[in-house]
Amino acid sequence: MGHIVRFVLLIALALPLQAQPTISPGQLLPDFSLPAVNGFGQRLAEQRGQAVMLIWLGDCDACHEQLAAYQLLAEGRINEGLVSWFVWTPAAGQQPPNMRLPVLISQPRWRTGWAFEPRPAVMLINADGVLDHLILGDLDDNYSRVEQRLSRWLTKNNQ
């Protein structure tokens, strides 16, 4: 009987560790506060009232060439009120991308943020903090899709 009780207790303790909240379009995103590799840390809740594009990086070791197009896209939309950040989760020995936009550091063990899988992904978050669009997959493959969706989304949100 003691073995069964221990087994049930271990399963009960392990389940909350494995369960991750699902993030999907239409959901109000939880706040996070993350430090930046290049500049000041950022807090998502402070961007309420603004359109936000989060670019969650996958396995990215100094991948600035791959991200240059996204940086230019984001910088071209600043006048439309777009706030953009790269979110990088470092792995052992990796170097962060060297970008002009803030590169935020996400560590799942930190209690100041939330982990997101799968990466890479692009999130378009409206002024109320609700996730409007989630584009998953390779950033190079999805660039034209992100560019088109971002343009339509910003036009709709700025009306």
C-alpha positions in Angstrom: 0.0 0.0 0.0 2.9 2.4 0.8 4.3 2.0 -2.7 0.9 3.0 -4.3 0.6 6.1 -2.1 4.2 7.2 -3.0 3.5 6.5 -6.7 0.3 8.6 -6.6 2.0 11.4 -4.7 4.9 11.5 -7.2 2.5 11.7 -10.1 0.5 14.4 -8.4 3.6 16.4 -7.8 5.0 15.9 -11.4 1.8 16.9 -13.2 1.8 20.6 -12.4 5.5 20.8 -13.5 4.7 19.4 -16.9 1.5 21.3 -17.6 2.1 24.5 -19.5 -0.6 27.1 -20.1 -1.7 27.1 -23.7 -1.3 30.4 -25.5 -3.7 30.9 -28.4 -5.2 33.8 -30.4 -8.0 35.6 -28.5 -6.3 35.2 -25.1 -5.2 38.0 -22.8 -1.5 37.4 -22.4 0.0 37.3 -18.9 2.5 40.0 -18.1 6.2 39.4 -18.1 9.3 41.5 -17.2 12.5 40.4 -19.0 16.0 41.8 -19.0 17.5 42.8 -22.3 20.9 41.9 -23.8 21.1 45.3 -25.5 19.6 48.0 -23.3 16.8 48.2 -20.8 14.6 45.3 -19.8 10.9 45.4 -20.9 7.6 44.7 -19.3 4.7 43.6 -21.5 2.0 45.3 -19.3 3.7 48.7 -19.9 2.9 48.4 -23.6 -0.9 48.5 -23.1 -2.4 50.9 -25.6 0.3 49.9 -28.2 0.5 47.2 -30.8 3.3 44.7 -30.0 5.1 42.2 -32.1 7.1 39.6 -30.2 9.5 37.5 -32.2 10.3 34.4 -30.2 13.6 33.0 -31.4 14.3 29.3 -31.7 17.8 27.9 -31.8 19.6 31.1 -32.5 23.3 31.5 -32.1 24.3 35.0 -33.3 21.6 34.8 -35.9 21.5 38.5 -36.9 21.5 37.8 -40.6 18.3 35.8 -40.3 16.6 38.5 -38.2 17.7 41.5 -40.2 14.5 41.4 -42.3 12.3 41.3 -39.2 14.3 44.2 -37.7 13.7 46.3 -40.8 10.1 45.4 -40.9 9.6 46.4 -37.3 11.5 49.7 -37.7 9.5 50.6 -40.7 6.3 50.3 -38.6 7.4 52.3 -35.6 5.5 55.4 -36.8 2.3 53.3 -36.8 2.8 52.6 -33.1 4.3 49.2 -33.3 6.6 48.0 -30.5 8.8 45.1 -31.4 11.0 42.8 -29.4 13.0 39.7 -30.0 12.8 37.1 -27.2 15.8 34.9 -26.9 16.2 31.8 -24.7 20.0 31.2 -24.4 21.4 27.7 -24.6 24.9 26.8 -23.4 27.6 28.5 -25.3 25.2 30.5 -27.6 25.6 34.2 -28.3 22.7 36.5 -28.5 21.9 38.2 -31.9 23.3 41.6 -32.2 20.3 43.7 -33.2 19.1 47.3 -32.9 15.7 46.2 -31.5 15.6 45.0 -27.9 16.7 41.4 -27.5 15.0 40.1 -24.3 16.4 37.2 -22.4 13.8 34.5 -21.5 14.8 31.9 -18.9 11.9 29.5 -18.0 13.2 29.2 -14.5 12.8 33.0 -13.9 9.5 33.9 -12.2 9.4 37.3 -14.1 8.3 35.8 -17.4 6.6 32.9 -19.0 8.0 30.3 -21.3 6.6 29.8 -24.8 7.0 26.7 -27.0 7.2 26.0 -29.8 9.7 28.4 -31.1 10.3 30.2 -33.4 7.1 32.1 -33.5 5.7 35.6 -34.1 3.0 37.0 -31.8 0.9 40.1 -32.7 -0.6 41.5 -29.5 -3.2 44.2 -29.7 -3.4 47.4 -27.6 -5.5 45.5 -25.0 -2.9 42.8 -24.4 -4.8 40.2 -26.4 -3.0 37.9 -28.8 -4.5 38.5 -32.2 -2.1 36.4 -34.3 0.3 33.6 -33.6 2.5 32.5 -36.5 4.6 29.4 -35.8 7.5 28.0 -37.6 10.7 28.9 -39.4 11.2 32.7 -39.5 12.7 32.7 -43.0 9.8 30.6 -44.4 7.1 32.8 -42.7 8.6 36.2 -43.4 6.2 37.1 -46.3 3.2 35.8 -44.3 4.2 37.9 -41.2 4.8 41.0 -43.4 1.3 40.7 -45.0 -0.5 39.9 -41.8 1.3 42.7 -39.9 0.3 45.2 -42.6 -3.4 44.3 -42.6 -3.4 44.0 -38.8 -1.9 47.4 -38.2 -4.2 49.1 -40.7 -7.2 47.5 -38.9 -5.9 48.5 -35.5 -5.1 52.1 -36.4 -8.6 52.8 -37.8 
